[in-house]
Amino acid sequence: MPVPVIGLTGGIATGKSTVSKILLKEGFSIIDADQLVKSVYQKNEVISEIQAAHPECIVDQKIDFKILREAFFSNSQLQAKIESIIYQRMPQAFKEAYQKQDSKKQDFIIYDVPLLFEKKLAPLVDLKVCVWSSPEKQVKRLMDRDGISEELSLKILTRQWDINKKRDQSDLVIMNDSNLEQLEHNVQGFISDLLL
C-alpha cells in the first residue's frame, strides 16, 4: 500500500461511527467495512452461493435480508458458510475501495472496521485504534438509543468481544466516556498525534 492503513474499531455504542464522521468531516479518507460488506452482497456470484446455501433467502433473484438474518442467527453452520462467502471477498473489496482513494493527497487511509480483531484483520493494518467507553456507558447508550431494556442491552454486549480486550490490543485509544464535546476534543488530540 502506498500509504499506511489505520484500523479504526470499537464496540457497539462506543461511538466509533461518530468518530468516523468527525474524521470524514476533517477531510480524512475513510473506507467503511460495513459498506464493503453491502457491496459484496450485491455481487451475482455471492447471490448464487447464498442461494445454494439457503435457497429460501433469495426472493426475485435478490437476497431477502430479513429471511437471511433470521436463518443466520438460528443456524451456526449457515452462519459459518455465509461469513466464509462474504469475508473471503473482503480483501479484494478493500483493495478496490483503496484504489479509488486519492492516496497522493493523504498521509494515511482510515479503515472503519468493527470486527478488526474478531476477523483477524489486525495484522493487515499499520495502526490499530480503538474507540473506547466503559461497558456501563455502552449499556446506557444502547438503552437510550434503541429503546431497549437493560437486560437486552447486556445480552447484546455479552455476544461481542469485551471492549477492554479491544482497547488492550490497540496501539491508540480514543476515549468516549463523556459527552460529544469531549469526544470531539479527544478526536482532535488523536489527529494531532497522527500528524506529528
C-alpha positions as CSV (number, residue, x, y, z in Angstrom):
1,M,0.0,0.0,0.0
2,P,1.4,3.4,-0.9
3,V,0.2,5.0,2.4
4,P,-0.4,3.4,5.8
5,V,-3.8,2.0,6.8
6,I,-5.2,2.8,10.2
7,G,-7.8,0.3,11.5
8,L,-10.5,2.1,13.5
9,T,-12.5,-0.2,15.7
10,G,-14.7,-0.2,18.8
11,G,-17.8,-1.9,20.2
12,I,-21.5,-1.3,19.9
13,A,-22.5,2.1,21.3
14,T,-18.8,3.2,21.9
15,G,-19.1,6.0,19.4
16,K,-16.9,4.6,16.6
17,S,-19.3,5.7,13.9
18,T,-19.4,9.2,15.4
19,V,-15.6,9.3,15.4
20,S,-15.6,8.2,11.8
21,K,-18.0,11.0,10.8
22,I,-15.8,13.6,12.6
23,L,-12.7,12.3,10.8
24,L,-14.5,12.4,7.5
25,K,-15.6,16.0,8.2
26,E,-11.9,16.8,8.9
27,G,-11.1,15.6,5.4
28,F,-9.6,12.2,6.0
29,S,-10.2,9.3,3.7
30,I,-12.4,6.6,5.3
31,I,-13.1,3.1,3.9
32,D,-16.2,1.7,5.7
33,A,-16.1,-2.1,6.2
34,D,-19.9,-2.2,6.6
35,Q,-20.3,-0.6,3.2
36,L,-17.9,-3.1,1.7
37,V,-19.9,-5.9,3.1
38,K,-23.1,-4.4,1.5
39,S,-21.3,-4.2,-1.9
40,V,-20.1,-7.8,-1.6
41,Y,-23.7,-8.9,-1.0
42,Q,-24.7,-7.3,-4.4
43,K,-22.3,-9.5,-6.4
44,N,-24.0,-12.0,-8.7
45,E,-21.7,-14.9,-7.6
46,V,-22.4,-14.1,-4.0
47,I,-26.2,-14.2,-4.5
48,S,-25.7,-17.6,-6.3
49,E,-23.6,-19.0,-3.5
50,I,-26.1,-17.8,-0.9
51,Q,-28.9,-19.3,-3.0
52,A,-27.1,-22.7,-3.0
53,A,-26.5,-22.5,0.8
54,H,-30.1,-21.4,1.7
55,P,-32.5,-21.0,-1.2
56,E,-35.3,-19.5,0.9
57,C,-33.1,-16.3,1.3
58,I,-33.5,-15.5,-2.3
59,V,-36.7,-13.7,-3.5
60,D,-37.0,-12.4,-7.1
61,Q,-33.2,-13.0,-7.7
62,K,-32.3,-10.8,-4.7
63,I,-31.3,-11.6,-1.1
64,D,-34.1,-11.1,1.4
65,F,-32.1,-9.9,4.3
66,K,-34.9,-10.4,6.8
67,I,-35.1,-14.1,6.0
68,L,-31.3,-14.3,5.8
69,R,-30.8,-12.6,9.2
70,E,-33.3,-15.0,10.9
71,A,-31.6,-18.1,9.4
72,F,-28.1,-16.7,10.1
73,F,-28.7,-16.3,13.8
74,S,-30.5,-19.6,14.3
75,N,-28.2,-21.9,12.3
76,S,-24.5,-21.9,13.2
77,Q,-23.5,-23.9,10.1
78,L,-25.2,-21.5,7.8
79,Q,-23.6,-18.6,9.7
80,A,-20.1,-20.0,9.2
81,K,-20.9,-20.6,5.5
82,I,-22.2,-17.1,4.9
83,E,-19.3,-15.5,6.8
84,S,-16.9,-17.5,4.6
85,I,-18.7,-16.4,1.4
86,I,-18.5,-12.7,2.4
87,Y,-15.2,-12.5,4.2
88,Q,-13.1,-14.3,1.5
89,R,-14.1,-11.4,-0.8
90,M,-13.4,-8.6,1.6
91,P,-9.6,-8.2,0.8
92,Q,-10.5,-7.7,-2.9
93,A,-13.3,-5.3,-1.9
94,F,-10.9,-3.3,0.3
95,K,-8.3,-3.2,-2.5
96,E,-10.9,-1.8,-4.9
97,A,-12.1,0.8,-2.4
98,Y,-8.5,1.7,-1.6
99,Q,-7.6,2.2,-5.3
100,K,-10.5,4.7,-5.6
101,Q,-9.0,6.9,-2.8
102,D,-6.7,9.7,-3.8
103,S,-3.7,8.5,-1.9
104,K,-1.5,11.3,-3.2
105,K,-3.5,13.7,-1.0
106,Q,-3.4,11.5,2.1
107,D,-0.8,10.7,4.8
108,F,-2.9,7.6,5.6
109,I,-6.2,5.9,5.0
110,I,-8.6,5.0,7.8
111,Y,-10.4,1.6,7.6
112,D,-13.5,1.7,9.8
113,V,-13.9,-1.9,10.7
114,P,-15.9,-3.1,13.7
115,L,-14.6,-6.7,13.6
116,L,-10.9,-5.8,13.3
117,F,-9.8,-8.3,15.9
118,E,-12.7,-10.8,15.6
119,K,-11.9,-11.4,11.9
120,K,-8.2,-11.4,12.5
121,L,-7.7,-8.3,10.3
122,A,-5.4,-6.5,12.8
123,P,-2.1,-7.8,11.2
124,L,-3.2,-6.2,7.9
125,V,-3.3,-2.7,9.2
126,D,-0.4,-0.4,10.2
127,L,-2.0,1.1,13.3
128,K,-4.9,-0.2,15.5
129,V,-7.1,2.4,17.1
130,C,-10.0,1.7,19.4
131,V,-12.9,4.0,20.3
132,W,-13.5,3.1,23.9
133,S,-16.2,3.7,26.5
134,S,-16.9,1.8,29.7
135,P,-19.3,-1.2,29.4
136,E,-21.7,0.6,31.8
137,K,-21.8,3.6,29.3
138,Q,-22.3,1.2,26.4
139,V,-25.4,-0.3,28.2
140,K,-26.9,3.1,28.9
141,R,-26.3,4.3,25.4
142,L,-27.9,1.2,23.9
143,M,-30.9,1.5,26.2
144,D,-31.3,5.2,25.2
145,R,-30.5,4.8,21.5
146,D,-32.6,1.7,20.8
147,G,-35.2,2.0,23.5
148,I,-34.4,-1.5,24.8
149,S,-34.2,-2.9,28.3
150,E,-31.0,-3.2,30.4
151,E,-31.4,-7.0,30.2
152,L,-31.4,-7.0,26.4
153,S,-28.5,-4.4,26.3
154,L,-26.4,-6.7,28.5
155,K,-27.2,-9.7,26.4
156,I,-26.1,-7.9,23.2
157,L,-22.9,-6.8,24.9
158,T,-22.1,-10.4,26.1
159,R,-22.3,-11.6,22.5
160,Q,-19.5,-9.2,21.5
161,W,-15.8,-9.0,22.2
162,D,-15.2,-7.2,25.5
163,I,-14.3,-3.6,24.7
164,N,-11.5,-3.6,27.3
165,K,-9.9,-6.6,25.4
166,K,-10.1,-4.5,22.2
167,R,-8.6,-1.5,24.0
168,D,-5.7,-3.6,25.3
169,Q,-4.8,-4.9,21.8
170,S,-4.9,-1.5,20.2
171,D,-2.0,0.9,19.6
172,L,-4.0,4.0,20.3
173,V,-7.3,4.6,22.2
174,I,-9.9,7.4,21.7
175,M,-11.8,7.8,24.9
176,N,-15.5,8.3,24.7
177,D,-16.9,8.1,28.2
178,S,-18.2,11.6,28.5
179,N,-20.2,13.8,26.0
180,L,-19.9,14.7,22.3
181,E,-17.9,17.9,23.0
182,Q,-15.3,15.9,24.9
183,L,-15.2,13.3,22.2
184,E,-14.6,15.9,19.5
185,H,-11.7,17.2,21.7
186,N,-10.3,13.7,22.1
187,V,-10.5,13.2,18.3
188,Q,-8.6,16.4,17.7
189,G,-5.9,15.2,20.1
190,F,-5.8,11.9,18.2
191,I,-5.4,13.8,14.8
192,S,-2.6,15.9,16.3
193,D,-0.8,12.7,17.5
194,L,-1.1,11.2,14.0
195,L,0.2,14.2,12.2
196,L,3.2,14.7,14.4
